[in-house]
Amino acid sequence: MREHELVLEELGVSHRQVRTPSDLVGIDGIIIPGGESSVIDKLSRIFEVREPLISAIAGGLPVLGTCAGLILLSNSVIGAIEGQQTFGGLDVAVERNAFGGQVESFETAIDMPVIGGASVKAAFIRAPLIRDVRECEVIATLTNGDIVGVRSGNCVGISFHPELVGESRVHAWWLDTVVAGAQR
Ligand code: GLN
C-alpha cells in the first residue's frame, strides 16, 4: 500500500487510503494492492466496502489490481480458500500462488507493449498467473509467454509489483490512459 502511495507521490497525484464506503466518494480511480487476497476479501465485507466497490467498478471506476489485487478483480480463482470471493471485473481465471511459495519470489523484466521504451521491472511475490483470458486484452507477458497482465475497459490487473522495484511507468500509463480516459 505505502509503495503505491510513494509512486503516486512521485507522479504528483493526490491519493487517500480507502477503508470505508465513504472513502470511495469522489475518487477518480482505485489501486487494489498486493497482500493476501482472502484477507482483503474478508476485510472488504467487514468494512462494507465490497458492495459499493463492485458497483463503482461496474459503473466505470478505473481500477488497477496488483497481485492479490488482480485476484480480487478476476471473475474466477483457481486455488481459492473456502468461501473466498472476488469483486470481479476481469473475465479471466487466475491461479493463486502459481509460481510456488515465498522462496520462489523473483524479479524480472516484463514485456509490456502498451508502455513504450525498455521492458518493465517487476517483482513476483507468491504471484498468481492468468490462465484463461476471455473478454480481456493481454497487456503483459513473461518471456515464456505466460500472461501476467490484462485489461478490460476500466479494469487493469497485473500479477506483479512494479511499485516494489522503483518502476513507475505502469502507474503512469494507467493514470494517463485508463484514469484520464474515464474522467467525466
Ligand atoms: N499469494 C497471495 C494471494 O493469493 C498474493 C501475493 C501478493 O499479493 N504478493 O492472495
Residues whose N, C-alpha, C, O or C-beta is under 5 A from the ligand:
A	BS01	LIG	G34 G35 E36 S37 S38 T66 C67 A68 R96 N97 I125 R126
